[in-house]
Amino acid sequence: MPDKNEIKKRFEDIYYKTYDYIYRYLAVKVGDKQAVEDLIQSVYLKFYRRLCDDKKGSVLNPKHYILRSAKLAAAEYYRSERAETLPVEETEIVDERALERLENDYTYTFDEVMGLVESMDRVTYQIFYLHFCLDMTIEKTAAKLGLSQSTVKSKMYRALKKLRENYRKAGEVNESIGGNEKRI
């Protein structure tokens, strides 16, 4: 586990690299300067705590993690604002079936997806990690692994196809448990 100075240095580096981007994002989404400052503080505090508690180094792409936290914070801000402005008796669900499908929707977490990819083969896992986690292009991924671009593409697209099939199967199982409808 990294010591506190390493964590502090890493946090500061990431903070300085991402602050302007995240601030602009929240300013556009929320608009209220005071709320933006509160939200950005909570986003970075959450990230810092995650770095301190992180034993495995699971924050692979800090900018993505922070942006996702900012999106969730903005959504929560609007939920709380809306709850304050709308009386409960005026809210109604327009499409019950759509809400039910949404509630019964099966999705994978990042760790589940990477676990499925890792179970395929080591090279495919490396391709996914480099391309999707580290945002490397196909060219750079191929060069890093010493493979041709066509090999990287074919392995990646085959793996994506398998992931889609797994997702569909999981969705069908989920629907057979939760309802009678079939997804298209």
C-alpha positions as a printed NumPy array, in Angstrom:
array([[  0.   ,   0.   ,   0.   ],
       [  1.443,   3.403,  -0.928],
       [  2.375,   5.746,   1.877],
       [  0.526,   9.   ,   2.56 ],
       [  3.071,  11.152,   0.736],
       [  2.736,   9.075,  -2.444],
       [ -1.053,   9.25 ,  -2.214],
       [ -0.932,  13.007,  -1.618],
       [  1.423,  13.548,  -4.571],
       [ -0.697,  11.363,  -6.878],
       [ -3.867,  13.144,  -5.782],
       [ -2.327,  16.579,  -6.352],
       [ -1.066,  15.603,  -9.805],
       [ -4.473,  14.287, -10.82 ],
       [ -6.241,  17.254,  -9.21 ],
       [ -4.203,  19.798, -11.182],
       [ -4.65 ,  17.873, -14.418],
       [ -8.42 ,  17.424, -14.095],
       [ -9.736,  20.357, -12.037],
       [-10.445,  22.794, -14.894],
       [-12.161,  20.125, -16.977],
       [-14.362,  18.905, -14.105],
       [-15.148,  22.462, -12.976],
       [-16.271,  23.447, -16.49 ],
       [-18.35 ,  20.267, -16.775],
       [-20.169,  20.938, -13.499],
       [-20.565,  24.656, -14.262],
       [-22.325,  23.801, -17.526],
       [-24.48 ,  21.082, -15.971],
       [-25.422,  22.823, -12.716],
       [-25.009,  26.545, -13.365],
       [-25.066,  27.694,  -9.735],
       [-21.506,  28.675,  -8.766],
       [-21.952,  27.858,  -5.075],
       [-23.422,  24.445,  -5.891],
       [-20.588,  23.759,  -8.361],
       [-17.987,  24.516,  -5.696],
       [-19.754,  22.242,  -3.21 ],
       [-20.07 ,  19.455,  -5.765],
       [-16.46 ,  19.683,  -6.92 ],
       [-15.294,  19.558,  -3.324],
       [-17.334,  16.426,  -2.645],
       [-16.148,  14.785,  -5.895],
       [-12.467,  15.286,  -5.092],
       [-12.96 ,  14.315,  -1.445],
       [-14.562,  11.058,  -2.583],
       [-11.665,  10.476,  -4.977],
       [ -9.066,  11.179,  -2.277],
       [-10.766,   8.751,   0.104],
       [-10.839,   6.167,  -2.659],
       [ -7.092,   6.6  ,  -3.207],
       [ -6.438,   6.195,   0.528],
       [ -8.611,   3.074,   0.808],
       [ -7.505,   1.576,  -2.509],
       [ -5.375,  -1.487,  -1.837],
       [ -5.435,  -3.007,  -5.338],
       [ -4.999,   0.142,  -7.413],
       [ -8.438,  -0.279,  -8.968],
       [ -8.707,   3.362, -10.083],
       [ -7.222,   2.701, -13.495],
       [ -8.326,   5.894, -15.216],
       [ -8.577,   8.716, -12.656],
       [-10.052,  11.271, -15.075],
       [-12.828,   8.839, -15.982],
       [-13.458,   8.022, -12.298],
       [-13.648,  11.706, -11.338],
       [-15.862,  12.59 , -14.305],
       [-18.221,   9.738, -13.451],
       [-18.358,  10.966,  -9.848],
       [-19.094,  14.482, -11.119],
       [-21.912,  13.174, -13.328],
       [-23.426,  11.311, -10.387],
       [-23.036,  14.38 ,  -8.162],
       [-24.785,  16.573, -10.753],
       [-27.6  ,  14.031, -11.082],
       [-27.985,  13.879,  -7.304],
       [-28.039,  17.692,  -7.189],
       [-30.895,  17.778,  -9.704],
       [-32.74 ,  15.019,  -7.886],
       [-32.584,  16.964,  -4.637],
       [-33.558,  20.226,  -6.384],
       [-36.481,  18.54 ,  -8.097],
       [-37.632,  16.857,  -4.874],
       [-37.723,  20.283,  -3.214],
       [-39.747,  21.872,  -6.023],
       [-42.262,  19.125,  -6.874],
       [-44.852,  17.948,  -4.381],
       [-45.055,  14.159,  -4.196],
       [-48.721,  14.028,  -5.194],
       [-47.934,  15.734,  -8.527],
       [-45.338,  13.188,  -9.583],
       [-46.527,  10.255, -11.619],
       [-44.919,   7.494, -13.616],
       [-45.868,   7.891, -17.238],
       [-44.832,   4.487, -18.568],
       [-45.011,   1.686, -16.006],
       [-43.699,  -0.946, -18.451],
       [-40.649,   1.141, -19.334],
       [-39.899,   1.692, -15.655],
       [-40.263,  -2.028, -14.955],
       [-37.905,  -2.91 , -17.822],
       [-35.416,  -0.37 , -16.551],
       [-35.568,  -1.744, -13.021],
       [-35.105,  -5.308, -14.285],
       [-32.314,  -4.387, -16.68 ],
       [-29.167,  -6.406, -16.149],
       [-25.869,  -4.567, -16.494],
       [-22.274,  -5.465, -15.816],
       [-19.878,  -3.563, -13.618],
       [-16.399,  -2.723, -14.871],
       [-14.896,  -5.497, -12.716],
       [-17.364,  -8.059, -14.099],
       [-16.558,  -7.098, -17.693],
       [-12.819,  -7.262, -17.081],
       [-13.267, -10.613, -15.298],
       [-15.106, -12.01 , -18.314],
       [-12.414, -10.688, -20.65 ],
       [ -9.659, -12.079, -18.445],
       [-11.289, -15.516, -18.588],
       [-10.985, -15.461, -22.412],
       [ -7.198, -15.292, -22.746],
       [ -4.311, -13.165, -21.528],
       [ -3.67 , -11.349, -24.829],
       [ -7.322, -10.324, -25.163],
       [ -7.272,  -9.043, -21.593],
       [ -4.136,  -7.008, -22.338],
       [ -5.742,  -5.584, -25.471],
       [ -8.858,  -4.559, -23.524],
       [ -6.815,  -3.077, -20.711],
       [ -4.597,  -1.024, -22.999],
       [ -7.375,   0.096, -25.332],
       [-10.29 ,   0.717, -22.968],
       [ -8.6  ,   1.457, -19.631],
       [ -5.541,   3.341, -20.802],
       [ -7.225,   4.818, -23.898],
       [ -4.531,   3.605, -26.272],
       [ -5.338,   3.552, -29.962],
       [ -5.405,   0.258, -31.837],
       [ -2.079,   1.202, -33.439],
       [ -0.4  ,   1.874, -30.086],
       [ -1.951,  -1.224, -28.517],
       [ -0.649,  -3.381, -31.369],
       [  2.824,  -1.843, -31.127],
       [  2.928,  -2.276, -27.333],
       [  1.999,  -5.965, -27.582],
       [  4.045,  -6.676, -30.705],
       [  0.968,  -7.718, -32.687],
       [ -0.454,  -6.591, -36.001],
       [ -3.338,  -4.14 , -35.96 ],
       [ -5.611,  -6.677, -37.628],
       [ -4.887,  -9.22 , -34.875],
       [ -5.69 ,  -6.648, -32.193],
       [ -8.922,  -5.673, -33.953],
       [-10.08 ,  -9.234, -34.524],
       [ -9.366, -10.294, -30.926],
       [-11.093,  -7.193, -29.599],
       [-14.177,  -7.572, -31.801],
       [-14.476, -11.298, -31.062],
       [-14.302, -10.534, -27.348],
       [-16.918,  -7.788, -27.705],
       [-19.173, -10.237, -29.52 ],
       [-18.782, -12.756, -26.679],
       [-19.526, -10.047, -24.128],
       [-22.693,  -9.088, -26.009],
       [-23.773, -12.745, -26.098],
       [-23.157, -13.052, -22.362],
       [-25.115,  -9.848, -21.793],
       [-28.042, -11.119, -23.879],
       [-28.06 , -14.465, -22.054],
       [-27.951, -12.706, -18.694],
       [-30.801, -10.43 , -19.815],
       [-32.901, -13.402, -20.906],
       [-32.317, -15.138, -17.585],
       [-33.158, -11.926, -15.762],
       [-36.381, -11.533, -17.771],
       [-37.451, -15.098, -17.165],
       [-37.138, -14.383, -13.45 ],
       [-38.701, -10.913, -13.533],
       [-41.295, -11.001, -16.275],
       [-42.779, -12.605, -19.357],
       [-41.542, -10.191, -22.023],
       [-38.685, -11.014, -24.372],
       [-36.146,  -8.401, -25.374],
       [-35.387,  -7.805, -28.993]])
